[in-house]
Amino acid sequence: MPAPHGPRRARGAFSDSAAKQLDAITSKAELHGLDRALVVISVDPDVGEPLPSDSRGPQLRQYVATWSASGLCTG
């Protein structure tokens, strides 16, 4: 029997500048890294740092990943 999901999952949206950056990805390694990062964020939406904002819109978060010499994302 599969484990139950957590109480919520993140809903992501890309800005125009993020869409341009996504279009510029040419290596499979970069695409794989992006895919892994999006999975982490979708499973644990609170992993990033909250950005200052007013209460009218959704809470935006900053996600920063660092990469080890072996190419693994360390957070």
QUIRANOR-V318975 format. One record per backbone hydrogen bond with DSSP energy under -1.0 kcal/mol. CO is the residue of the C=O (numbers start at 1). NH is the residue of the N-H. If there is no record, write none. Layout:
BEGIN
CO|NH + CO|NH
END
This chain:
BEGIN
15|19 + 16|20 + 17|21 + 18|22 + 19|23 + 20|24 + 22|25 + 27|31 + 28|32 + 29|33 + 30|34 + 31|35 + 32|36 + 33|37 + 34|38 + 35|39 + 36|40 + 37|41 + 38|42 + 39|43 + 40|44 + 42|10 + 44|47 + 49|62 + 60|51 + 62|49 + 66|74 + 68|71 + 72|68
END
